[in-house]
Amino acid sequence: MKILMVEDNKSVSEMMSMFFQKDGWDAHYAYDGEEAVAMFKEDPDSWDMITLDLNLPKKDGLQVNTEIRQISKTVPIIILTARDSESDQVLGLEMGADDYIVKPFSPLTLMAKIKALHRRAETPALKTQVTQNEDVDNFDVQTEHFKLNSKTREAFLFDKEIMDLTPKEFDLLKTLAQKPRQVFSREQLLQLVWDYEYYGDERTVDAHIKKLRQKIEKVGPKVIQTVWGVGYKFDDSEAK
């Protein structure tokens, strides 16, 4: 894995470098926002993972996140932040980050999140191009008004494509839609979509649901419903 750690605290970078080296990862470090964007732009497709501090000199981490997302919608981004306010964390997720972790953090927890996110990003569906229209019409999730093709990473509601889904949003939509009307708790979704045990990161799920709903509702009605006190479900049975 080629990972870019954007962190102005060199002691944190030095601490994590030992863990990265132990796993044989190709780790690179940027110590301010401008340097981070410049390094990413040199070869955007080469990066497998980015960890991004929010409090950076020269260019704020949220701005870095936005600029990277303008270049790549798929590179996984984990926000590292000493800010403990809910608004900062949710804002980062809504601007395209895949997950966050609050400082001070356990290196083992960060490593677990990186590995889980990397496993999801490395699915064959993301790495294999469909040629000669192979499997283009092979929808492996279909309901009354919705269909989804995991190989082409396309989803349609009322035959209109839901555009610009990030990898996590697509996986979240697939998880919900393949079991219509089943209610999933936030803890279950963290395990199924993010592939790690529940650490109290409910805001990660909520922020992704919010962005996913916005994209779905550009083409059709609200089909992801909140079950108060429990979680979320997909139901298009009464959609019009």
Secondary structure, DSSP 8 states (H G I E B T S, - for coil): -EEEEE-S-HHHHHHHHHHHHHTT-EEEEESSHHHHHHHHHH-GGG--EEEEESS-SSS-HHHHHHHHHHH-SSS-EEEEES---HHHHHHHHHTT-SEEEESS--HHHHHHHHHHHHHHHT-HHHH----TTTTTT--SEE-SSEEEETTTTEEEETTEE--S--HHHHHHHHHHHTSTT--EEHHHHIIIII-S---S-HHHHHHHHHHHHHHHTTTS---EEEETTTEEEE--TT--
